[in-house]
Amino acid sequence: MRIGELARRTNVSERSLRYYEKQGMLSAERTPGGHREYPEAAVDRVIRIQELFAAGLCSEKIVQLLPCMRDTDGGPSVVATPKLVADLTAERARIDRMIADLVRSRETLDEVIEAARLS
């Protein structure tokens, strides 16, 4: 499929897709006319990339992680290195801290809302 179709199917801009390719997260074949041609599996790959960005990972970490994941179900493959596992464990701990901070913020807001209702 061409880049425009991949962008439509994944709701990701063509600019982002070109960036993913430049960073080594996504690959495309080139037609004789120089147009990018993506395989059907690129849809799952782009969705996975978006999920990893949403989880707070940087592109450098995503490039390291993608070869360790199966695109179709996001499950692990057998090529994860101990360093990558340690890095991902640290990322998970960072996300856990962010969640805890958000929960505290929500609790504070709940208290303010409740106090305002009682006023």
Secondary structure, DSSP 8 states (H G I E B T S, - for coil): --HHHHHHHHT--HHHHHHHHHHTS---EE-TTS-EE--THHHHHHHHHHHHHHTT--HHHHHHHGGGB-TTT--B-S---HHHHHHHHHHHHHHHHHHHHHHHHHHHHHHHHHHHHH-
